[in-house]
Amino acid sequence: MLSISNAPEIGDRILAAAASCVVDFGVDRVTLAEIARRARVSRPTIYRRFPDTQSILTALLTSRVVAVLDEVPQTGADRAAIVDRVIGVAARLRDDEIIMAVLHSAPELAMTYIAERLGSSQQILIDALAADLAVAQAGGSVRAGDPGQLAAMVLLIVQSSVQSARIIEKILPVEVLAAELRHAVNGYLI
């Protein structure tokens, strides 16, 4: 048995357990009991952190998006560097098994964040991009405009390419999709 001082953080164990459940079962069959079993914690321990399975899944998706954003470095402050990062984040999200499992096993959940409401992970992406765009605008490499609005539009463009990549794969293989997305985002920001 792990000592308390050596035990992984419980919240991280819960999210890791939820991730493995999503991969193994799809979103609709994920249960709080199975998450608790895989995380090696009691259900009351989970309830102290999350009110229900849906909130665990939401936290899982947010943590995945934030991790991807942190993994793709900002290599400069100009438009080219911003576009590089956007394309890198899009590729990582497109290849993330949890993100894709949610898109493909729970389209109704995905549709909520595509058509009905802005999720916290989407807002995090918009805020990070808006901050970068403001710096690039000051340097003259990004066109004028409200950075938050520009970032929101880039999110819409990129989100569409991520969620639809599989259906257009024969027309736009991964490398071509990335090149075309780069062209679209760069052109939008000029």
PyMOL commands that set and color helices and strands:
alter all, ss='L'
color gray80, all
select helices_A, chain A and resi 10-25+27-29+32-39+43-49+53-71+79-95+97-105+107-116+120-139+147-164+174-189
alter helices_A, ss='H'
color red, helices_A
deselect
rebuild
show_as cartoon
